[in-house]
Amino acid sequence: MFNFLRKHFSKMIREHSFEEENIIIEVRPLSKEEAIGKLNDREFALVRGEEVLIEALFKGAIGQAFTDEPSEFHGKLEEIVNLRLTTNKERALFIASLNAVMRYLGLVKNTKHCKDNGPWICAEKLLEYIKRNYGRPKIAIIGYQPAFVKKLSEVFEVRVTDMCEKNIGKKKFGVLVESYLNNVRVSKWADIVLATGSSIVNNTLHELLPFREKLILYGVTCAGVSRIMGLRRWCISEEI
């Protein structure tokens, strides 16, 4: 999958002659306040500091990505495209930069995370969207997102998986959090697979692609990949 994304990104850079310019892309980790504002609910990994949002800046356009291996970068796009992409650190740099470039080109939107009460507003809007378009589906939430789990489980039958050992085996809002090793099994069970964009950075998205007909990626991380791969995406961060 990443070879495909690398080729697509390289082609995009060539087509817009970005490789001929002395263009610098800057990537840095955001503080909790920069990333999510005044939200203090420790159910969120960002608040606990277990995940960090990194931000890429390209000619004034912002792209972001969640990662558990944050880092800084200051260099040319060519260096980003040529990263080995074998670690979460490298994949996060690549994805944040891809999102920033595609945002600059007007190919994607909603590339900056919502703040304060935004995640809860997002969950309410998602609930309305699913009821309106899908009726009463069974929902797999791949990646524990507290607001989604709370709001959706009040109406739908929900199963949740996560990679965080602190969450696995515990009940959250009445729903048992299963291991990410059950991603495929839970996806087979579901009518909708609602998967975090972090699945791109942590390299688990490939196991969800066989379910692409019922797959919806969510969040800022998946902006560019969703567009390139023709996957459905839920993110309304700039509308909140």
N, C-alpha and C positions, 0 to 999 in steps of 0.2 A: 504493500500500500504506500509506504513512504517513498519508494522508488518512483511510483506513479506521480505522487505529489511533488517530488523534487523536479521531475521532468516538466510538469505543468508550470511550476514556479519559474524554472529557468526559461521556459518559452515565453512566459509573461514578461519577464525582465528584458529579454531580447526584443520582443515585439514593441516595447515602449522605450527602447534604447537606454534603459536605466544603467546597463553595464558600461555605457560610454561616458556616463557622468560621474563626477567625484561625489557620489551620494553617500552620506553617512546614515546608518540606522543606529539608534540608541535604544537599548533595552535595560530596564532596571526593575527591581522588585518594588512594589508599593507597600507603604505602611498600611496597617489595618484601617486607619481612618481614611486614607486615600482610596482604598479599595472598596470599602463597604460603609463608610460614614459612621454614624452614631449607633448602628446596630450592635447590641451587646449580648445577644442571645448566644450562649456558649454551645448550643447545639450545632452551630455553624462552624465548619472546620477553619474558615478564615478567621473567625473570632478567636478560636483556640490557638491559632498559629500553626496548625498541622498542615495547612496548605497556604500558599502565597500566590498572589496575583502579580504576574510580571507584565510590564507595559512596554511596547515597542512604539517608537515615534519615527515616522517616515514622512518627511516633507510636510509636517504639521498634522498628519493623519495618525490616529491612535489604533493600535491593535493590542489585545490582551490575551493571556493564557494562564490557566491555573496550573500549578506544579508544586510538588513537594521538594523540588531541587532548584530553588531560585538562584539566579545568577545575573550578572551585569554583562553587557556587551556594547562595544563602541567600534564600529567598523563598517565595511562595505557589504552590500547585498550578496555579492559573490561569495564572501566568506560564510554567510548564513546558509546559502544554497549548498555549499560544499561540506557542511557539517556531516559527521558520520551518522547521526541520528540513532545512536545505539543506547542512549541514556535519556531519562526523563528531562534532565537539564538541557540537552541538545534539542530534543523534540519541542520543548517549551519555547526555546529561543526561535526555532524555525516557525512554529505555529503562530506565535505572537507577531513575528515579522511578516509572515504571509497575510495575516489579518490586516496589518497596518497598510501594506501595499495595496491589497484589494479594496480597502476602505478609501485610500487615496484615489484609486481608479473608479470609484463609485460602483463597484461590483457587489459590495456587501454593506449592511448597516448594522446597528446595534452591536458595536464592537467595544463598548465601554460599560463596565458592570454597573448595575443600579446600586443605589446607596440607601442607608437609613431603613425605612420600612418597605423599600422596593421589593425585596424577595417575597414578602407576604402579599403585596398587591399583585405581583406576578403570579403567585399561586392561585389567587382568586380568579384572575383572568384566564388562567389555564383551565381551571375547573369549569368555567363557563364555556370555554372553547370545546372541551372534550364532550360535555353534555350536549352541546349544540350539534356537533359533527359526528359523534360516535355513539350516542345513547348511553348504554350502561356497560362499557367494556371492562374486562379484567386488565389491570395495568401492572406491568413490571417497571419498577423504578430502579435503574442501574446507576448506583451512586447515591448515597443517602443525602437527600436535600430536605431538611426539616420542614420547611414551609409546604413543599409539594406533598410530602408524606402525610402531614397533618390534615391538610385541606382535602386531598384526593381520597384518603382513607375514610373520611366522613361520609362519602357518597358511593365510592366504588370499592370493589374487591381489589386489594393491592398486595403485591409482594415486593420486597426491597432487598437489594444486594449492595455490599460495600466492601472496600479493600481495607478499611481501618479496623484493626484488631479490637480497638476499644468499643466499637459499635457492634461487631459481629456477635450474634447470640443474645443480644439484648432486645427488649421490646421498646420501640419508639412510637409514641402515640397509639399504642395498642397493636403495632405491627412488628413482627419479629424481623430483625435485620439478619439476612443470610450472608454467607460468604460469597465473594465475587466468583469463586470456583463454581457456583451454581448459576452463573449468568446464562448459559445456554439452556439449562433445564427450565429456569424461570421464564426465559424468553419464549420457549415453546408453549408454555402454559398460557401466556398472556395474549390478549387481543391487541394491545398497544405496548410497545417497548419504548419507554421514556428514558433515554440514556444521557448521562452527563457528557459534555464535550471533553472532560478530562480523560475520557476513555481513549481519546486520540493520543494525548501526551503519555499516558501510562501504557499505551500499546495493547489495549484490549478491544479496541473497536472492531478489529478484523473478525472476532468471533461473533459479533452481532450483525455483521453484514448479510449473512444468510436470511436474516429476518427483516431486510430493508423495506419490505412492503408494509410492515407495521412499526417500523423504527422511526422515532422522532428524537433527534438530538436536541439538547437544550443548553443554553448559556452562551457566553461570549467566546469561549475557546473555539467552538466549532464553526464560527462564521464562515471562514474561507473554505474549509474542507466540505461543509454542507453544500456550498455553491458549486465547487469543483466536481463533487461526486454525485450531485443530484439527490441529496438526502434532505428529508424534511427537517425543519429546525424550528424550535420555539425559543424566542428571545424578544422581549419588548422593552429592553432596558432604556432605550431612548424615548419611549412613549410614557414612561412613569414619571 
